[in-house]
Amino acid sequence: MKIKKKIVDSTLRDGEQCPGVVFRPEDKIRLGLLLDELGVYEIEAGCVDIHSDDLQYLDKLMGQRKNALISLWCRMRQEDMEEACLLQPDLIHVGVPVSYVQIYSKLNKNKVWVQREIKSCLEIANNYGIPVTVGLEDATRADIGFILTLVRQLYSMGVKTVRVADTVGTLTPDRGFDIVKQIHSAVKELNIEIHEHNDLGMAVANSIIMAKAGGSMIDCTLLGIGERVGNCNLYDFVRATETIFDLGIDKKKIKEVEQELINILKSGVD
């Protein structure tokens, strides 16, 4: 029997970070509804900050979708979390830096600050009754001890899903398998979401191995578009795993949605 896994599509969010890609609101609604028909579990619809005026399409997308959850991504900032909650998505992804490079060198903060700040963000979301997925940013280069301490804290605060994010695209299959296994062993009840970048050409391979290790949700994009060289390609992942995973998606229909994306990208060039 095939193992059930869920696809989180990030074309509208991470895909738009691909150089030269800009979607109009009507494009996002069109693609979002096609992804909903395709059968993805969740659609990551965009990013939030205190200037999120370009998310006005969200209401139309949420009003017309039939099955997929609609999520928004935000930074670990209380102001951003408040803004995201006001937009009333089905759920919110919050990116939490977990590597020492990000915490100490980039942000000039410490681990205690991270733990305190995410607690404050979760309290805001809880007040609005909106579930939160916590993204472990730069998990590839993070100390596994801190990751395990943090996921235990998150679970105790009601978080049901954590995202292992290969933020700089340096993950290898062995390392990815190990990270997922250790998180799963630490908190078996947690859902583990996989977010891969393709800098080393291994986004699909890493996603497969990490899903086998216990990841239950896999982030993908149409055509593999995304930040820098891209993300896990939806079609390639579905095709490569059709004999082992039940994703609820017809790979033939993916090509039809990809063609719509190509048409949108061409119209933007014209």
TIRO-352997 format. One record per residue: x, y, z of N, C-alpha, C, O, CB in turn; residue in one letter. Coordinates in steps of 0.2 Angstrom, whole numbers, plus 5000, padded with zeros to 4 digits. Glycine has a CB too. Example, Ala and Ser with C-alpha at 12.3 -4.5 7.8 and 13.67 -1.06 7.14 Angstrom:
residues 2
506649725039506249785039506649845039507149835042505749785045A 506449895035506849955036506450005039506750065040507049975029S 
END
This chain:
residues 270
500449945000500050005000500450065000500950075004499550005006M 500250114996500650174996500550225002500050215005500450224989K 501150255004501050295010500750365008501050395003501750305013I 500350395011500050455010500450515012500750515018499350465013K 500550565007500950625009500550685006500150675002501650615005K 500750745008500350805006500850845002501450855004500050835012K 500550874997500950924993500750994995500151014995500850914986I 501251034997501151114998501451144992502051144991501551135005V 501051184989501351214983501551284984501151324987500851214977D 502151304983502451374984502551414978502951464978503051364988S 502251394973502351434966502151514967502551554965501951404961T 501651524971501451594971501851634976501851694976500651594974L 502251604980502651634985503351624984503651674982502551604992R 503651564984504351564983504451564975505051584973504651494985D 504051544971504051544964504151614962504551634957503451514961G 503851664965503951734963504551764965504751824963503351774966E 504951724969505651754970506151734965506751754965505851724977Q 505951694960506351684954506451744950506051784949505951624950C 507151754948507251814945506851824939506751784935507951814943P 506551884938506151904932505351884933505051894928506451874926G 505151844938504551824939504151874943504251884949504451754941V 503551894940503151944944502451924942502251924936503252014943V 501951904947501351884945500851944946500851974952501051824949F 500351954942499852004943499351964948499251904948499452024937R 498952004951498451974956497951924952497851874955497952024959P 497751944946497351894942497751824941497451774940497051924936E 498351834940498751774938498751724944498751664944499451794936D 498851754950498851714956498251684958498251624960499051764962K 497651714956497051684957496951624952496751574954496451734956I 497151644946497051584941497451524943497251474943497251614934R 498151534944498551484946498351444952498351384953499251504947L 498151484957497951454964497351414963497351354966497751514968G 496851434959496251394957496451324953496151274955495751434954L 496851334949497151274945497451224950497351164949497551294939L 497851254954498251204959497751174964497851114966498751254963L 497151214966496651184970496351124966496251074969496151234972D 496151134960495851084956496351024955496150964955495651104949E 496951034955497450984954497550934960497650874959498151014953L 497350964966497350924972497850934977497950894981497350854970G 498250984976498751004981498451014988497851044988499251064979V 498750994993498451005000498451075002497951095006498850965005Y 498951115001499051185003499351224998499751204994499451185010E 499151284997499451334993499651394997499351425000498851364988I 500351404996500651465000500551524995500851524990501451445001E 500151564997499851614993500351684992500251724988499251634995A 500751694997501151754997501551765003501451725008500751814995G 501851825003502251845009501951905013501551945009502951865007C 502051915019501651965023502252005026502751985029501251935028V 502152075026502552115030502052175032501452175030503152145027D 502252225035501852285037501652325031501252375032502152325042I 501852305025501652345019501352295014501452305008502252375015H 500852245016500652195012499952215008499452185008500452135016S 500052275005499452295001499352254995498752254992499552374999D 499852214992499752174986499452104988499452064983500452164983D 499152094993498852034995498052034995497751994997499052005002L 497852084991497152094991496752044987496152034987496952164988Q 497152004983496851944979496651894984496351844982497351924974Y 496951894990496851834994496151814995495951754995497251845001L 495751864997495051854998494651814992494251774993494651924999D 494851834986494551804980494751734980494351684978494651844974K 495351724981495651654980495351614986495151554984496451654981L 495251634992495051594997494251584996493951534998495151625004M 493951634993493251624992493051574986492451554986492951694990G 493551564982493351524976493651454977493451404973493551554970Q 494151444981494551374981494051324984493551344987495151384985R 494151264982493651214985493951174990493551154995493451174979K 494551154990494851104995495451124998495551115004494951044991N 495951154994496651174997496551225002496151275002497051194991A 497051215007497151265012497551325009497951315005497451235019L 497451385011497751445009498151475015497951485020497351495006I 498851475014499251495019499651565017499751575011499751445021S 499951595022500351655020501051645024501051615030500051725022L 501551675022502251665025502351735028502251785025502751645020W 502651735034502851795037503551785041503651725043502351825042C 503851835042504451835046504251835054503751845056504951895045R 504751815058504651805065504651875068505151895072505151755068M 504151915066504151985069503351995071502951975068504352035064R 503252015077502652025080502152065075501552055075502652055087Q 502452115072502052165068501852125062501252135060502452225066E 502252085059502152045053501551995055501151975051502752005050D 501651955061501151905063500451945064499951915062501351875069M 500452005066499852035067499452055060498852045060499952105071E 499952075056499652085049499452025046498852025042500252125045E 499751975046499551905043498851885046498451855042500051855044A 498851895053498151865056497551905054497051885053498251875063C 497751975052497152015050496951995043496352005042497352085050L 497351965039497151945033496751875033496451855028497751935028L 496751845039496351785040496451725035495951705032495651805040Q 497051705034497151645030496951585034496851585040497951645027P 497051525031496851465034497451445039497351425045496751405029D 498051465037498651455042499151505040499151525034498851385042L 499651505044500251555043500851515044500951475049500151615048I 501351525040502051505041502451555043502451615041502351475034H 502751545049503251595051503951565051504151515053503051615059V 504451605048505151585047505551595053505551655055505451615041G 505851545056506151555062506951535061507051485060505951515068V 507351585062508151565061508351515066508251535072508551635061P 508651465064508951415069509651405068509951375073508551355068V 510051425063510751415063511051475066510851535067510951415055S 511651465069512051515072512251565067512351625069512651485075Y 512351555061512451605056511951655055512051715055512551565049V 511351635055510751675055510651715062510551775062510151645053Q 510651675067510451705074511051755076510851815078510351655079I 511651735076512151775078512451825073512551885075512751735081Y 512651805067512951845063512551885059512651945058513351795058S 511951865057511451905053511051945057510952005055511051855048K 510751925062510351965066510651995073510252035076509751915068L 511251975074511551995081511051985087511052025091511652065080N 510751925087510351905092510651835095511251815094509651895090K 510251805100510451745103509851695103509351715101510751755110N 510051635105509451575105508951595110508351585108509751515107K 509051625115508551645120508051695117507451695118508851675126V 508351745113507851795109507451755104506851775104508351845105W 507751705101507351665096506751635100506151635097507751615092V 506851595105506351565109505851615112505251595112506651525115Q 506051665114505551715116505151745111504551755112505951775120R 505451765105505051795100504551755097504051775095505551825094E 504751685096504251645092503651635097503151625095504551575091I 503851635104503251625108502751685108502151675108503551625116K 503051745107502651805106502151795100501651815100503051865107S 502551775095502151775088501551715089501051725086502651755083C 501751665092501251615092500651635097500051615095501551545095L 500751675102500251695106499751745102499151745103500551735112E 500051785097499651825093499151785089498551795088500051875089I 499451735086499051685081498551655085497951645083499551635078A 498751635091498251595095497651645097497051615097498551565102N 497751705098497251755100496751755094496151775095497551825101N 497051745088496551755082496251685080495851675075496951785076Y 496551635083496351565081496551535075496251495072495551565081G 497151555073497451535066498051495068498551515071497651595062I 498051435065498551385066499251415063499251445058498451315063P 499751395066500451415063500851355062500951305066500751465068V 501251355056501751315054502451345055502451405053501751285047T 502851325059503551355060504051325055504151265055503751345068V 504351375052504851355047505551365050505751415053504851395041G 505951305051506651305054507051335048507351295044506851235056L 507251395048507651425043508351405044508651405049507551505043E 508651385038509351365038509451305042510051305045509851425040D 509051265043509051205047509651165045509951125049508451165046A 509851165038510451125036511051135040511451095041510551145028T 511151205041511851225045511751235052512151255056512051285042R 511151215055511051225062511251165066511351115064510251235063A 511351185073511551135078510851095079510351125081511751165084D 510951025078510350985079510050985086509450975088510550915077I 510550995091510351005098509851065099509351055103510951015103G 509951115096509551175097508851165093508351185096509851235094F 508951135087508351115084507851075088507251085088508451085077I 508151025091507750975095507451015101506850995103508150915097L 507851055104507551095110506951135108506451145111508151135113T 507051165102506551215099505951175097505351205099506851255093L 505951125094505351085092504951055098504351055098505551025087V 505351035103504951015109504551075112503951065114505450985114R 504851135112504551195115503951215110503451225113505051255115Q 504051205104503451225099502951175100502351205100503751225092L 503051115101502551065101502151075108501551075108502750995101Y 502451095113502151105120501751175119501251185123502651115125S 501851215114501451275113500851265108500551315106501851335111M 500851205106500251195101500451185094499951175090499751245102G 501051195092501251195085501251115083501451075086501951225084V 500851105077500751035075501251025069501350965067500051025073K 501551075066501951065060502551105060502551165061501551075053T 503151075059503751115058504051105051503951045048504251095063V 504351155048504551145041505351145041505651195044504351205036R 505651095039506351095038506551125032506451105026506651015038V 506851185032507051225027507751225025508151245029506751305028A 507951205019508551205016508751275013508751285007508751145011D 508751325017508751395015509251415010509151455005508751445021T 509851385011510451405007510551355001511051354998511051425010V 510151305001510251244996510851204996511151184991510151284990G 511051195002511751155003511551085006512051045007512251185007T 510951065007510850995010510950935005510950944999510050995012L 511150885008511250825004510850765007510550775013512050795005T 510650715003510150665006510350635012509850635017510150615001P 510950615014511150585020510950635026510650615031511850565020D 511150695025511050745031510350765031510050765037511450815029R 509950765026509250775026508850725030508450735034508950785019G 509050665028508750605031508850605039508450595043509050535028F 509450625041509650625048509250675052509050665057510350635049D 509150735049508850785052508150765053507850775059508850855048I 507750745048507050725049506950665054506550665058506750705042V 507450615054507350565058507450585066507050565070507950515057K 507950635067508050655074507450695076507250685082508650695074Q 507150735072506550775074505950725075505650735080506350825068I 505850675071505350635072505450595078504950575082505350585066H 506050575080506150535086506050575092505850555097506850505086S 506150645092506150685097505350705099505150705105506450755096A 504950715094504250725094503850695089503750715084504150805094V 503650635090503350585085502750615083502550605077503250515088K 502350655087501750685085501750745080501250755076501350705091E 502350775079502450825074502350805067502650755065503050865076L 502050845063502150845056502750875054502850935056501450875052N 503150845049503750875047503650895039503550845035504350825048I 503750955038503650985031504350995028504851015032503251045031E 504450975022505150975018505151035013504651045009505250915015I 505651085014505651135009506351145007506851155010505551205013H 506451125000507151114997507251164992506751184988507151044994E 507851184991508051224986508551184981508851134984508451294988H 508651204975508951164970509651184968509951174963508551164964N 510051224973510651244971511151194969511551204965510951284977D 511151134972511551084971511251024966511550974965511851044977L 510651044963510351004959509950944962509850894959510750974954G 509850944969509650884973508950904976508850864981510150864978M 508650954974507950964978507450914978507150894983507651034975A 507450874972506950824971507250764975506850734979506850804964V 507850744974508150684978508150694985507950654989508850684975A 508250754988508250774995507550764997507450735003508550844996N 507050794994506350784996506150714996505750695001505950824991S 506350674992506150604992506350564998506050535002506350564985I 507050574999507350545005507050565011506950525016508150555005I 506950635012506750665018505950645019505750635025506750735018M 505650635014504950605014504950535017504550515021504550615008A 505350495014505450425016505650425024505450375027505950395012K 506050475026506250475033505750495038505850485044506850525034A 505150515035504650535040504250605038503750615042504850535047G 504550635033504250695031503550685028503450645024504650735026G 503050725031502350705028502050755023501550745020501850705034S 502450815023502250865018502850895014503350905017501950925022M 502750895008503350915003503150975000502650984996503450854999I 503551025000503451094997503751084989504351054988503851155000D 503351104985503551104978503351164974502951204977503251044974C 503551174968503351234964503251204957503551154955503851294964T 502851234953502751224946503351234942503651294943502151264943L 503551194938504251204934504851204939505351214936504151264930L 504751204945505351204950505551274951506151284953505851164947G 505151324949505351394949505451414957505051394961504951444945I 505851464958505951484965506551524966506951544961505951424970G 506751544972507251584974507951554971508051494971507351594981E 508351594968509051574965508851524959508651544954509451544971R 509051464960509051414955508351374955508251334951509551364954V 507951384960507351354961507251304966507651294971507251324954G 506651274966506351234972506251164969506451144963505751264975N 505951124973505851054971505251054966504751084967505551014977C 505451024960504951024954504350984956504450924957505351004948N 503751004955503150974957503050904953502950854955502551014956L 503150914946503050864941503550804943503350744943503050884934Y 504150824943504750784944504650744951504750684951505350814944D 504450774956504350744962503750694962503750634964504150794968F 503150714959502550664958502750604954502550554955501950704955V 503150614948503250564944503750514947503650454946503650594937R 504250544951504750494954504450454960504750404961505350544956A 503950474963503650444969503050414968502750394972503650494974T 502750404961502050384960501950314962501450294964501850394953E 502550274963502450204965502550194972502350134975502950164961T 502750244976502850234983502350284988502250264993503550244985I 502150344985501750384989501150394985501050394979502150454989F 500650404990499950424987499850504989499750524994499350384991D 499950544983499950614984499250644982499150704983500450644979L 498850604979498150624977498250674971497750714970497850664982G 498750664967498850714961498950674955499350624955499450764962I 498650694949498750664943499350694939499250754938498050664938D 499850664938500450694935500250724928500650774926501050654935K 499850694924499650724918499350794918499450834914499150674914K 498950804923498650864924499150924926499050984925498050864929K 499650904929500150954931500450984925500551044925500750914935I 500550944919500750974913500351034911500551084908500850924908K 499651024912499151074909499251134913499251194911498451044910E 499351134920499451184924500151224923500151284923499351174932V 500651184921501251214920501251254913501551304913501751154918E 500851224908500751264902500451334904500551384900500351224897Q 499951334908499651394910500151444913500151504912499051384915E 500551414917501051454920501551484915501751544915501551414925L 501751444910502151464904501851524901502151574899502351404900I 501151514899500851564896500851634900500851684897500051544894N 500751634906500751684910501451724910501451784910500551674918I 501951684911502651704910502751744904503151794903503151654912L 502551714898502651744892502251804891502551854888502451694886K 501651804894501251874893501651924897501551984895500551864895S 501951914902502351964906502951984902503052044903502551934912G 503251944898503851964894503552014888503852064887504251904891V 503051994885502752034880502552094882502252134878502151994877D 
END
